[in-house]
Amino acid sequence: MKELNNDPHITRYLITVDSNGTTLQTMNVEGKSLIDSEAARNLVRDMNQMTARMNEMVRRMGVLNGACNTERLNKSID
């Protein structure tokens, strides 16, 4: 392991390597948040799906007070 910078205040780096372990890119990321963009997109997708399911559940709860026809319950929530 080699020190990339002699400044003791800079300690975080993002290092990209190829399949052979050769360093392709070194980036100082001190003070930055690193977020996997694919994971963030998947999380938003999942949140949107859950919102749609919860909205359907709220509509189904209308069966209890007569605001929704019981036939709505014949189909599962996907």
C-alpha positions in Angstrom: 0.0 0.0 0.0 1.4 3.4 -0.9 0.4 6.8 0.4 -1.2 8.8 -2.5 -0.8 12.2 -0.8 1.5 13.4 2.0 -1.2 15.8 3.4 -2.6 14.0 6.5 -5.9 15.9 6.1 -6.7 14.2 2.8 -7.5 10.6 3.4 -10.3 9.5 1.1 -9.8 8.3 -2.4 -11.9 6.6 -5.0 -9.5 4.2 -6.9 -10.7 2.5 -10.1 -8.8 -0.6 -11.2 -9.1 -2.9 -14.1 -9.5 -6.7 -13.8 -5.7 -7.1 -13.5 -5.5 -4.7 -10.6 -3.9 -1.9 -12.6 -5.0 1.5 -11.3 -7.1 3.3 -14.0 -8.1 6.4 -12.0 -7.5 7.9 -8.6 -9.8 10.6 -7.4 -9.8 12.6 -4.1 -13.2 12.2 -2.6 -12.6 13.9 0.7 -15.9 15.6 1.9 -18.0 14.0 -0.9 -20.7 11.4 -0.6 -20.4 8.4 -2.9 -23.7 6.9 -4.1 -24.1 4.0 -6.4 -26.4 5.5 -9.1 -27.9 2.2 -10.1 -28.7 1.4 -6.5 -30.3 4.9 -6.1 -32.4 4.3 -9.3 -33.5 0.8 -8.0 -34.5 2.3 -4.6 -36.6 5.0 -6.3 -38.2 2.3 -8.5 -39.0 0.3 -5.4 -40.4 3.3 -3.5 -42.7 4.1 -6.4 -43.9 0.5 -6.5 -44.6 0.5 -2.8 -46.4 3.9 -3.1 -48.7 2.4 -5.7 -49.4 -0.6 -3.6 -50.1 1.5 -0.5 -52.5 3.7 -2.5 -54.3 0.6 -3.7 -54.5 -0.7 -0.1 -56.0 2.7 1.0 -58.6 2.3 -1.7 -59.4 -1.3 -0.6 -59.9 -0.1 3.0 -62.9 1.7 1.6 -64.7 -1.7 1.6 -65.0 -1.2 5.4 -67.2 1.9 5.0 -68.9 1.0 1.7 -66.8 3.5 -0.4 -65.3 0.6 -2.4 -67.0 -2.5 -4.0 -65.9 -5.8 -2.5 -65.1 -7.1 -6.0 -61.9 -5.0 -5.9 -60.6 -7.6 -3.3 -60.9 -10.5 -5.8 -57.7 -9.4 -7.5 -54.4 -9.5 -5.6 -52.2 -6.5 -5.3 -49.2 -6.9 -7.6 
